Amino acid sequence: MTVKVSDRSEIRNAFEFVTVAGARARQLLEGCTPKTTGSAKLARLAQAEVTEGKVRKLQPEADDR
């Protein structure tokens, strides 16, 4: 049995990964164009985009704090 492990080196922790993937899944549900191919399920597609580094969390600018 082969287990696929995601490389999340760009994402600091699991909470951040879920937050970014969830936000991206919402965008996909609203009709945004996917940045990768794969699963027909939008939540899994969003996870793949984050794992592949095609979607990243935006850092707030100094003025936004």
Jmol script that loads the backbone (N, CA, C; Angstrom):
load data "model"
ATOM      1  N   MET A   1       0.835  -1.170   0.000  1.00  0.00           N
ATOM      2  CA  MET A   1       0.000   0.000   0.000  1.00  0.00           C
ATOM      3  C   MET A   1       0.886   1.242   0.000  1.00  0.00           C
ATOM      4  N   THR A   2       0.611   2.165  -0.919  1.00  0.00           N
ATOM      5  CA  THR A   2       1.374   3.396  -1.015  1.00  0.00           C
ATOM      6  C   THR A   2       0.560   4.530  -0.421  1.00  0.00           C
ATOM      7  N   VAL A   3       1.205   5.297   0.438  1.00  0.00           N
ATOM      8  CA  VAL A   3       0.545   6.436   1.061  1.00  0.00           C
ATOM      9  C   VAL A   3       1.151   7.703   0.484  1.00  0.00           C
ATOM     10  N   LYS A   4       0.305   8.580  -0.054  1.00  0.00           N
ATOM     11  CA  LYS A   4       0.770   9.832  -0.622  1.00  0.00           C
ATOM     12  C   LYS A   4       0.820  10.890   0.485  1.00  0.00           C
ATOM     13  N   VAL A   5       1.994  11.477   0.675  1.00  0.00           N
ATOM     14  CA  VAL A   5       2.172  12.499   1.694  1.00  0.00           C
ATOM     15  C   VAL A   5       2.404  13.828   0.979  1.00  0.00           C
ATOM     16  N   SER A   6       1.666  14.849   1.383  1.00  0.00           N
ATOM     17  CA  SER A   6       1.807  16.163   0.776  1.00  0.00           C
ATOM     18  C   SER A   6       3.003  16.894   1.359  1.00  0.00           C
ATOM     19  N   ASP A   7       3.748  17.556   0.493  1.00  0.00           N
ATOM     20  CA  ASP A   7       4.835  18.415   0.941  1.00  0.00           C
ATOM     21  C   ASP A   7       4.264  19.809   1.142  1.00  0.00           C
ATOM     22  N   ARG A   8       4.188  20.230   2.393  1.00  0.00           N
ATOM     23  CA  ARG A   8       3.632  21.546   2.695  1.00  0.00           C
ATOM     24  C   ARG A   8       4.714  22.468   3.226  1.00  0.00           C
ATOM     25  N   SER A   9       5.880  22.493   2.571  1.00  0.00           N
ATOM     26  CA  SER A   9       6.994  23.290   3.060  1.00  0.00           C
ATOM     27  C   SER A   9       6.691  24.782   3.052  1.00  0.00           C
ATOM     28  N   GLU A  10       5.823  25.237   2.153  1.00  0.00           N
ATOM     29  CA  GLU A  10       5.466  26.653   2.094  1.00  0.00           C
ATOM     30  C   GLU A  10       4.466  27.029   3.191  1.00  0.00           C
ATOM     31  N   ILE A  11       3.694  26.072   3.662  1.00  0.00           N
ATOM     32  CA  ILE A  11       2.675  26.321   4.667  1.00  0.00           C
ATOM     33  C   ILE A  11       3.254  25.959   6.031  1.00  0.00           C
ATOM     34  N   ARG A  12       3.148  26.868   6.994  1.00  0.00           N
ATOM     35  CA  ARG A  12       3.781  26.679   8.296  1.00  0.00           C
ATOM     36  C   ARG A  12       3.129  25.612   9.155  1.00  0.00           C
ATOM     37  N   ASN A  13       1.798  25.510   9.097  1.00  0.00           N
ATOM     38  CA  ASN A  13       1.140  24.525   9.945  1.00  0.00           C
ATOM     39  C   ASN A  13      -0.160  24.057   9.296  1.00  0.00           C
ATOM     40  N   ALA A  14      -0.761  23.046   9.878  1.00  0.00           N
ATOM     41  CA  ALA A  14      -1.966  22.443   9.309  1.00  0.00           C
ATOM     42  C   ALA A  14      -3.138  23.419   9.308  1.00  0.00           C
ATOM     43  N   PHE A  15      -3.245  24.253  10.337  1.00  0.00           N
ATOM     44  CA  PHE A  15      -4.344  25.216  10.391  1.00  0.00           C
ATOM     45  C   PHE A  15      -4.253  26.190   9.227  1.00  0.00           C
ATOM     46  N   GLU A  16      -3.059  26.673   8.947  1.00  0.00           N
ATOM     47  CA  GLU A  16      -2.860  27.604   7.831  1.00  0.00           C
ATOM     48  C   GLU A  16      -3.183  26.928   6.501  1.00  0.00           C
ATOM     49  N   PHE A  17      -2.775  25.668   6.351  1.00  0.00           N
ATOM     50  CA  PHE A  17      -3.063  24.923   5.128  1.00  0.00           C
ATOM     51  C   PHE A  17      -4.572  24.816   4.911  1.00  0.00           C
ATOM     52  N   VAL A  18      -5.292  24.448   5.952  1.00  0.00           N
ATOM     53  CA  VAL A  18      -6.749  24.290   5.853  1.00  0.00           C
ATOM     54  C   VAL A  18      -7.413  25.628   5.559  1.00  0.00           C
ATOM     55  N   THR A  19      -6.943  26.691   6.181  1.00  0.00           N
ATOM     56  CA  THR A  19      -7.513  28.013   5.965  1.00  0.00           C
ATOM     57  C   THR A  19      -7.321  28.477   4.521  1.00  0.00           C
ATOM     58  N   VAL A  20      -6.113  28.329   4.004  1.00  0.00           N
ATOM     59  CA  VAL A  20      -5.823  28.747   2.631  1.00  0.00           C
ATOM     60  C   VAL A  20      -6.581  27.871   1.633  1.00  0.00           C
ATOM     61  N   ALA A  21      -6.570  26.564   1.836  1.00  0.00           N
ATOM     62  CA  ALA A  21      -7.278  25.654   0.920  1.00  0.00           C
ATOM     63  C   ALA A  21      -8.787  25.901   0.969  1.00  0.00           C
ATOM     64  N   GLY A  22      -9.324  26.188   2.143  1.00  0.00           N
ATOM     65  CA  GLY A  22     -10.750  26.472   2.271  1.00  0.00           C
ATOM     66  C   GLY A  22     -11.142  27.746   1.541  1.00  0.00           C
ATOM     67  N   ALA A  23     -10.317  28.775   1.669  1.00  0.00           N
ATOM     68  CA  ALA A  23     -10.583  30.030   0.962  1.00  0.00           C
ATOM     69  C   ALA A  23     -10.517  29.813  -0.551  1.00  0.00           C
ATOM     70  N   ARG A  24      -9.555  29.022  -0.986  1.00  0.00           N
ATOM     71  CA  ARG A  24      -9.428  28.741  -2.422  1.00  0.00           C
ATOM     72  C   ARG A  24     -10.602  27.908  -2.921  1.00  0.00           C
ATOM     73  N   ALA A  25     -11.057  26.947  -2.124  1.00  0.00           N
ATOM     74  CA  ALA A  25     -12.213  26.125  -2.505  1.00  0.00           C
ATOM     75  C   ALA A  25     -13.445  27.018  -2.688  1.00  0.00           C
ATOM     76  N   ARG A  26     -13.614  28.002  -1.809  1.00  0.00           N
ATOM     77  CA  ARG A  26     -14.722  28.950  -1.940  1.00  0.00           C
ATOM     78  C   ARG A  26     -14.629  29.716  -3.258  1.00  0.00           C
ATOM     79  N   GLN A  27     -13.418  30.139  -3.614  1.00  0.00           N
ATOM     80  CA  GLN A  27     -13.217  30.843  -4.875  1.00  0.00           C
ATOM     81  C   GLN A  27     -13.585  29.948  -6.057  1.00  0.00           C
ATOM     82  N   LEU A  28     -13.179  28.689  -6.004  1.00  0.00           N
ATOM     83  CA  LEU A  28     -13.488  27.752  -7.081  1.00  0.00           C
ATOM     84  C   LEU A  28     -14.995  27.519  -7.183  1.00  0.00           C
ATOM     85  N   LEU A  29     -15.663  27.412  -6.046  1.00  0.00           N
ATOM     86  CA  LEU A  29     -17.117  27.236  -6.037  1.00  0.00           C
ATOM     87  C   LEU A  29     -17.834  28.435  -6.653  1.00  0.00           C
ATOM     88  N   GLU A  30     -17.238  29.620  -6.514  1.00  0.00           N
ATOM     89  CA  GLU A  30     -17.829  30.828  -7.078  1.00  0.00           C
ATOM     90  C   GLU A  30     -17.512  31.002  -8.554  1.00  0.00           C
ATOM     91  N   GLY A  31     -16.695  30.098  -9.121  1.00  0.00           N
ATOM     92  CA  GLY A  31     -16.450  30.127 -10.555  1.00  0.00           C
ATOM     93  C   GLY A  31     -15.053  30.501 -11.004  1.00  0.00           C
ATOM     94  N   CYS A  32     -14.112  30.662 -10.086  1.00  0.00           N
ATOM     95  CA  CYS A  32     -12.734  30.966 -10.480  1.00  0.00           C
ATOM     96  C   CYS A  32     -12.145  29.807 -11.273  1.00  0.00           C
ATOM     97  N   THR A  33     -11.213  30.114 -12.138  1.00  0.00           N
ATOM     98  CA  THR A  33     -10.571  29.110 -12.974  1.00  0.00           C
ATOM     99  C   THR A  33      -9.514  28.350 -12.178  1.00  0.00           C
ATOM    100  N   PRO A  34      -9.557  27.012 -12.202  1.00  0.00           N
ATOM    101  CA  PRO A  34      -8.539  26.219 -11.493  1.00  0.00           C
ATOM    102  C   PRO A  34      -7.149  26.448 -12.076  1.00  0.00           C
ATOM    103  N   LYS A  35      -6.133  26.388 -11.227  1.00  0.00           N
ATOM    104  CA  LYS A  35      -4.748  26.578 -11.638  1.00  0.00           C
ATOM    105  C   LYS A  35      -4.013  25.260 -11.816  1.00  0.00           C
ATOM    106  N   THR A  36      -4.724  24.156 -11.638  1.00  0.00           N
ATOM    107  CA  THR A  36      -4.135  22.837 -11.800  1.00  0.00           C
ATOM    108  C   THR A  36      -5.223  21.873 -12.263  1.00  0.00           C
ATOM    109  N   THR A  37      -4.827  20.674 -12.613  1.00  0.00           N
ATOM    110  CA  THR A  37      -5.797  19.654 -13.003  1.00  0.00           C
ATOM    111  C   THR A  37      -5.801  18.562 -11.947  1.00  0.00           C
ATOM    112  N   GLY A  38      -6.843  17.771 -11.949  1.00  0.00           N
ATOM    113  CA  GLY A  38      -6.909  16.692 -10.972  1.00  0.00           C
ATOM    114  C   GLY A  38      -8.342  16.334 -10.665  1.00  0.00           C
ATOM    115  N   SER A  39      -8.619  16.233  -9.400  1.00  0.00           N
ATOM    116  CA  SER A  39      -9.920  15.800  -8.919  1.00  0.00           C
ATOM    117  C   SER A  39     -11.040  16.719  -9.382  1.00  0.00           C
ATOM    118  N   ALA A  40     -12.208  16.132  -9.589  1.00  0.00           N
ATOM    119  CA  ALA A  40     -13.392  16.917  -9.934  1.00  0.00           C
ATOM    120  C   ALA A  40     -13.967  17.593  -8.691  1.00  0.00           C
ATOM    121  N   LYS A  41     -13.571  17.112  -7.526  1.00  0.00           N
ATOM    122  CA  LYS A  41     -14.040  17.707  -6.271  1.00  0.00           C
ATOM    123  C   LYS A  41     -13.229  18.971  -6.002  1.00  0.00           C
ATOM    124  N   LEU A  42     -13.924  20.087  -5.852  1.00  0.00           N
ATOM    125  CA  LEU A  42     -13.254  21.374  -5.744  1.00  0.00           C
ATOM    126  C   LEU A  42     -12.414  21.520  -4.479  1.00  0.00           C
ATOM    127  N   ALA A  43     -12.827  20.902  -3.389  1.00  0.00           N
ATOM    128  CA  ALA A  43     -12.033  20.983  -2.154  1.00  0.00           C
ATOM    129  C   ALA A  43     -10.686  20.280  -2.344  1.00  0.00           C
ATOM    130  N   ARG A  44     -10.686  19.145  -2.994  1.00  0.00           N
ATOM    131  CA  ARG A  44      -9.422  18.430  -3.247  1.00  0.00           C
ATOM    132  C   ARG A  44      -8.561  19.184  -4.255  1.00  0.00           C
ATOM    133  N   LEU A  45      -9.202  19.797  -5.239  1.00  0.00           N
ATOM    134  CA  LEU A  45      -8.475  20.592  -6.217  1.00  0.00           C
ATOM    135  C   LEU A  45      -7.803  21.785  -5.534  1.00  0.00           C
ATOM    136  N   ALA A  46      -8.509  22.415  -4.608  1.00  0.00           N
ATOM    137  CA  ALA A  46      -7.943  23.533  -3.853  1.00  0.00           C
ATOM    138  C   ALA A  46      -6.746  23.073  -3.025  1.00  0.00           C
ATOM    139  N   GLN A  47      -6.858  21.917  -2.395  1.00  0.00           N
ATOM    140  CA  GLN A  47      -5.735  21.378  -1.611  1.00  0.00           C
ATOM    141  C   GLN A  47      -4.532  21.136  -2.507  1.00  0.00           C
ATOM    142  N   ALA A  48      -4.771  20.597  -3.699  1.00  0.00           N
ATOM    143  CA  ALA A  48      -3.673  20.332  -4.630  1.00  0.00           C
ATOM    144  C   ALA A  48      -3.001  21.637  -5.058  1.00  0.00           C
ATOM    145  N   GLU A  49      -3.786  22.671  -5.302  1.00  0.00           N
ATOM    146  CA  GLU A  49      -3.226  23.959  -5.697  1.00  0.00           C
ATOM    147  C   GLU A  49      -2.330  24.531  -4.600  1.00  0.00           C
ATOM    148  N   VAL A  50      -2.757  24.414  -3.359  1.00  0.00           N
ATOM    149  CA  VAL A  50      -1.946  24.913  -2.240  1.00  0.00           C
ATOM    150  C   VAL A  50      -0.683  24.076  -2.093  1.00  0.00           C
ATOM    151  N   THR A  51      -0.819  22.769  -2.182  1.00  0.00           N
ATOM    152  CA  THR A  51       0.335  21.868  -2.052  1.00  0.00           C
ATOM    153  C   THR A  51       1.370  22.120  -3.144  1.00  0.00           C
ATOM    154  N   GLU A  52       0.894  22.383  -4.371  1.00  0.00           N
ATOM    155  CA  GLU A  52       1.792  22.631  -5.498  1.00  0.00           C
ATOM    156  C   GLU A  52       2.370  24.042  -5.494  1.00  0.00           C
ATOM    157  N   GLY A  53       1.924  24.877  -4.585  1.00  0.00           N
ATOM    158  CA  GLY A  53       2.437  26.233  -4.500  1.00  0.00           C
ATOM    159  C   GLY A  53       1.826  27.188  -5.506  1.00  0.00           C
ATOM    160  N   LYS A  54       0.733  26.810  -6.127  1.00  0.00           N
ATOM    161  CA  LYS A  54       0.076  27.666  -7.114  1.00  0.00           C
ATOM    162  C   LYS A  54      -0.848  28.683  -6.466  1.00  0.00           C
ATOM    163  N   VAL A  55      -1.156  28.470  -5.189  1.00  0.00           N
ATOM    164  CA  VAL A  55      -1.980  29.398  -4.417  1.00  0.00           C
ATOM    165  C   VAL A  55      -1.263  29.617  -3.099  1.00  0.00           C
ATOM    166  N   ARG A  56      -1.124  30.865  -2.706  1.00  0.00           N
ATOM    167  CA  ARG A  56      -0.418  31.178  -1.473  1.00  0.00           C
ATOM    168  C   ARG A  56      -1.206  32.153  -0.627  1.00  0.00           C
ATOM    169  N   LYS A  57      -0.908  32.147   0.638  1.00  0.00           N
ATOM    170  CA  LYS A  57      -1.515  33.089   1.571  1.00  0.00           C
ATOM    171  C   LYS A  57      -0.874  34.460   1.361  1.00  0.00           C
ATOM    172  N   LEU A  58      -1.711  35.485   1.292  1.00  0.00           N
ATOM    173  CA  LEU A  58      -1.188  36.838   1.176  1.00  0.00           C
ATOM    174  C   LEU A  58      -0.810  37.349   2.556  1.00  0.00           C
ATOM    175  N   GLN A  59       0.353  37.953   2.644  1.00  0.00           N
ATOM    176  CA  GLN A  59       0.800  38.539   3.895  1.00  0.00           C
ATOM    177  C   GLN A  59       0.229  39.953   3.993  1.00  0.00           C
ATOM    178  N   PRO A  60      -0.315  40.338   5.141  1.00  0.00           N
ATOM    179  CA  PRO A  60      -0.827  41.697   5.280  1.00  0.00           C
ATOM    180  C   PRO A  60       0.319  42.710   5.221  1.00  0.00           C
ATOM    181  N   GLU A  61       0.008  43.830   4.603  1.00  0.00           N
ATOM    182  CA  GLU A  61       1.025  44.890   4.534  1.00  0.00           C
ATOM    183  C   GLU A  61       1.071  45.617   5.878  1.00  0.00           C
ATOM    184  N   ALA A  62       2.129  46.357   6.113  1.00  0.00           N
ATOM    185  CA  ALA A  62       2.333  47.036   7.393  1.00  0.00           C
ATOM    186  C   ALA A  62       1.180  47.985   7.721  1.00  0.00           C
ATOM    187  N   ASP A  63       0.570  48.622   6.713  1.00  0.00           N
ATOM    188  CA  ASP A  63      -0.523  49.568   6.932  1.00  0.00           C
ATOM    189  C   ASP A  63      -1.818  48.888   7.328  1.00  0.00           C
ATOM    190  N   ASP A  64      -1.986  47.598   7.004  1.00  0.00           N
ATOM    191  CA  ASP A  64      -3.225  46.863   7.266  1.00  0.00           C
ATOM    192  C   ASP A  64      -3.365  46.432   8.721  1.00  0.00           C
ATOM    193  N   ARG A  65      -2.327  46.501   9.501  1.00  0.00           N
ATOM    194  CA  ARG A  65      -2.356  46.024  10.885  1.00  0.00           C
ATOM    195  C   ARG A  65      -3.038  46.980  11.732  1.00  0.00           C
TER     196      ARG A  65
END
end "model"
wireframe off; spacefill off
backbone 0.3
color backbone group
